[in-house]
Amino acid sequence: MNSEIRVLRVLGNLNRGGIETNIMNLYRKTDRKKVQFDFVIHTAEPCSYEKEIQELGGKIYRIPKFTGTNFLQYKKAWEELFENHKEYKIIHCHVRSTASIYMPIAKRYGLITIAHSHNTSSGSGLQAIIKDTFQIPIRYQADYMLACSEDAGKWLFGKKALKKDTFKVVYNSIDTKKYIFSAIARKDERERLGIKSNAFVIGNVGRFHPQKNHRYLLEIFEKISHNNKDAVLLLVGDGILREEIENIISEKKLSEKVILTGETSKVFNLLQAMDVFVFPSLFEGFGNVLLEAQSNGLPCVISDNIPKSTHIIPSLIHPLSLNDNIDLWVKTICCSKRECHTPCDKLVAEAGFDVNKTAKWYQNFYLEIYKGGKNISIKDTI
């Protein structure tokens, strides 16, 4: 398929994380006769979305992961990529930790650079400090700056950047119709998972990473399960903390009450089985899964660290501080059980989170800057 332009997107991997899934949602809705996505990833491991990307006509290039000691090798790999693929005119950067290395190289080869902020913190510790230091030059190297929320934009690019014509908040989006509640799907999913019809199912979707705060979620659930023998915790996802989480579950003697689904493409089905969605993240750039949960009509008990731009249906959102007493979390969750099954997908779509509209914006954006180059005002584009 000969596309008018090919956009090079830079990611860590192509597994089913929030950023990757959001990009794939957009990719499927893009007119690929006009705009095609290709990807640079920092892993040699096979990834979940690889096959689909290839079927959609995308190419995948692999760059060695930056370790801190392989600077010259990392830099050379990027130089060779651009030298061998001079067809690219646009690079969309989702890996911020090393963007200050590869973006100047891209600019030297004449590419238009787009930096995209997806978070509001690097976490804590020495590695976070190093990442924060590396990301400072990005605000000066990017021709265009995008962010999934105002907080994410302010964190990566600085407060002044929010006033620039080359900066824009572009909210993440979903195919809301996929998440419409279905009583039949709920019954089927519970049967598939071996969950009783009268069980109180607390759900969470997210990679097993310190940011997602699964340890605290398990502390909360331990208290709930002591008072409710029908309580079940459904954890959807996978990641570096999988073994640690399994050990905690075992230590707390919760193995019969906690279900780990692993990574899955069927999140929309698993949401049907839940009664309440709990999201105690330490920080989030946006929180895409909250769009999905609200589209499904799920009450959401969340940490107040998550941007308010995700609070689409106020009656479903119950924000709490991680400094609040754990008993308040327990009480709020137990009082937030799904009560009605009113369709909520349209409310989320009408609030501006429909993937069809967002994909169209990106498509027009790429076409516009491909023709017009740098310094085009995008702030007020819709």
N, C-alpha and C positions, 0 to 999 in steps of 0.2 A: 504494500500500500504506500503510495507516494504522498506524503503529507506536505502541506505548504511549509510548516515549520516543525522542528523537533526541539522540545524543551528538555534540558538535562536537569534532573532532580537529584539532589544529594541527600542520602539517608545513611543511617547506621546499618540497617538491615531491611528486609522486606517481609517480616513476620507480622502477626496480627495485633500489633500495638495500636494505640489510639491515633497517632500521627499517620502511620502507614495505612490504617483502615480509612481514615478521612481522605487521604490522597487517592486511594483506590475507589472510593465512592465517587469522587470527582472524575477520575479517569474513565470510569464506565459511562458517565453521562456526557463526556466531551465528544464533539464531532471530530473524530480522528482523521477525517479527510482534510481538516484544516489545521489541527494541532495534535501532535503525537508526543507522548511522554517517553523518555528514556531515563535510566537510573544508574547512578553510581552508588555502590554500597561498600561498607567497610567490614565485610566478613567473607570468608571462603566457604562458610557453611551453607547448605541448601536452605532456602527460605519459603515460607508458606505461599506467598503471592507470586513466586517466580513463574510458574506454569501459566497462570492467568495473564500475566503481563506479556509473556511471549505470544500467547494466543491473541491478545489485543494489538499486537504489532510492535510492542516495546522492546528495546534492547537493554541489557544489563551489563554494566562494567564493574569490575571489582578492584578496589584499592586496598592496600594493606592497612590494617588498623593502626592508628597512631599510638605509639607506646611512650613517647617522650624521649626515647633513646634512638629512634629511627627517623629523625627529622629529615636527613638527606634522602633516605630511601622514599619517604612519604612524599616529599617535594618532587623528587624525580618521577614518581609514578604519575602525579598530576601533570607534570610537564609533558610526559610521553603521551598521556591521554589526549591532551589538547593538540599536540603536534600531529597526532595520527587521525584526529577527528575534527578537522577545521570546519565541518558543516554546522557546528553548533554556534548559535549567536546569543542564546539565553541560558543562564544557569540559575536554578532556583535552589537555594541553600537551606536545608533543614538541619544540618549538623553544625551547630554554632561553635563547639569546642575547638575545632580546627579550621573554621571558616577564615580566620585571619591568615592562615597559611595558603589555602587554595584559592581564595577569592582574588588576591592580587595577581596570581598566575593567570586566572581566567581573564582578568581585565587586560593583562599584557597581551593575551591572544585575541583581544577585541570583543569578548563576551559582555553582554549586559548582565549585571549581577543583581539578584534578588535575595535578600536575607529575610528569613521568616522566623519569628519568635513564637515558640509553642509553650513557654513555661514562665514561671515567676521566681524561680530559685534554682540553684545548683545543688541544694542540699547542704550538708555540713562536712567539715573535715578538710584535710589538706588538698585532696583531689578537687573539691568544690572551689577552693581558693584559686587553684591553678586554672581551672576552667573559666572562672570569673575574670581572671587577668587576661587570658587569651581572647576573651570575647570583646574587650573594650574597643579594639580597632574596627570592629565590624560596622559600627554606626558611621564611620568615615569611608569605608570601602564599598558599601552597598550603594548601587544606583537607585534601588527601590527597597523600601522596608515595609514588610507586612507583619501583622500579629493577629493571633486568634482572640485577643482581648486587649483592652487598653492597658491593663496591668502588665500583661506580657510585653507589650510594646515599650512601656516605660522602663521596665526592668532591663531589657536588652539594649535598647537604643537611646535611652535617656529621655527625660521629660521634654526637652526642647524639640526632639524629633517628632513628637506627636503633632506639632504645628506645621511641619513641612508638607509641601504638596506631594512629595514622593513617598509619604507614609500613609498607610491605610490599615484600619482594623477590618479584617475579613473573617467573620465568624465561621467556625466549623459548621458542617451541615450534614443532614442524613436524608435518606429516603423514608420519610415519616410513615408512609403507608405500610411499610414492612413491619411496623411495630404496633399496629392496631391490636387491641386486646381481643382475644378469642377464647370463649369458655371451652370450646372443643379442644383447641390447642393446649390450653391449660391442663385439662384432664389428661390428654395424651402424654404431655411432657412429664407430668407428675408420675404417671404410670411407668413411663420409660425409665425414670430416675429411681423408682421404688419409693416414692414419697406418698404418704397417706393423704387422702382428700381433706382431712381435717387438720393437717399439719400447719404450723405457723412458719412460713419459709422466709428467712432473712437472706437477701442476696447481695452480692458484690461482684463487679466485673472490673478486672484490672490486672496488669502484670504483677508478679510477685517481686516487689522492689520496695526498699525502705520508704520511698515517697508515698506509697499507697497505704502504709500504716496497718498492715494486716495483724500485727501483734496486738495492737489496741483493739481491733475488731474482735479478735479471739477472746480478749479479756471481757469485752462487753457481752459476747455471746455466752461465755461461761456462766455469767451471772443470770442471763435470761434463761438458760437451759436448766438451772437449778430450780427455777420457779415454774417452768413450763416444759413438761415432759414431751410435748408435741412439737417443740421448737427444732427447726432444722436450719443449718447454715449452708448456703450454696455459694461456693467460691468458683468463679469462672475466670480462667486465665492460667498463666504459667510464668516462670521466670527464675532468676538467680536465687531467690529465697525459698524455692519450693521445698527443699529438704528440711530447712529450718522450720517452715510452717507445719510440715508433716510431723516433725518432732514435738512441736508445741501442742498440736492436736492430740498426740499420743500421751504426752505428759499430763494434759488436763483431762484425759480419759473421755475425749469427745469424738473418738473415731466413728462411732455409730451415728453421730448426729451431724457430722460435717461431710459434705460431698465436694470433692475436687473434680471439676470437669476437664481440666487441662485447657489448652488452646482450642478454640472452636470458631467456625464460621457461622454458627447457629445461635448467636446471642439473642436474636429476636424470639426464638422459641423458648430459651431458658428464662427470659424475663416474664413470660406468661406464667411460669410456675411459681413466681415469687409473690409475697404479700407486701413486702416493704424492701426498699433498696437503701443500703447503708454505704456511705462513701466518706470515710474519715481521713482523707488524704492530708498530708502535711502541707502540701502546696499543689497547685494545678495551674497550668496556663489557661485552660478552659474547662475541660471535663466533658468530653464528647458523649460519654455514656449516659450523662444526665439528660441529654436530649432524647436518647432512646428510651430511657426509663419513663420520662414524662409523656412521651408519645404513647407509651403503653398504659398510661394512667396509674403508674406506681407512685405511692408516697415515697419521698426521698429524704432520709435523715442524713445530713451532710455536715462536714466541717465548714466553719465560716472562712476558711482560707481559700475557698473556691470562688472564682469571680462571680459577681452578682449577675453578669450577663447570661449566666446559665439558668437563672431563676425565671423560667418562662411562665409557668402556671403556679402562682403563689400558694394556692391551696395545697399543692403537692410537695412544696419545699419547706423543710424544717431545719434551718441552719443552727448549729451549736458550736461553741468554742471547745477546742481540745483541752482547754484549761478548766472547763466545767467539770463538776463531779461526775464520775462515771455512772452514778445512779440516775442522773438526769438523762444521760444517753439511753440507758436501759428503759426508763419510763417513757421517753419520747418514742422510741422504737416500738414498744409494746402498745402504745396508743395510736400508732400510725398505720395500722393494718388496712390494706386495700378494702374499701367498703363498697364502692360503686364501679361500674364498668362503662362509664360514659366515654365515647371516643374522644381522644385528646390530640390525635395526630394533626388535625387541621390547625389547632391553636399553635402548635410548634412551627408548622410550615408558614402560617400567616405572620408569625413573629420574625420571619426572615431567615429561618434555618432549613429551608428546603434545598436539597442538593441540586436540583435542576437549575434553580436560579443562580446558585453560587458557581456551578460549573460553567454557566454561560458567562458570568462575570470574568472568571479566569481566562476563558477562551478569548474574549474580547480584549482583555488586558494584554495577553501574550501577543495577539495580532497587532495591537496598537503600538506596543513598544518595539516589536520587530520592525515595523515600518518607520516609526518615529524616533527610535533610539532612547537616549537618556533624558532625564529631566522633564518628562511629560507629567502633568498634574493628574494624580489618580485619587486624591482625597475625596472628591465629591462624586466619583463615578458610581453608578449603581448597575 
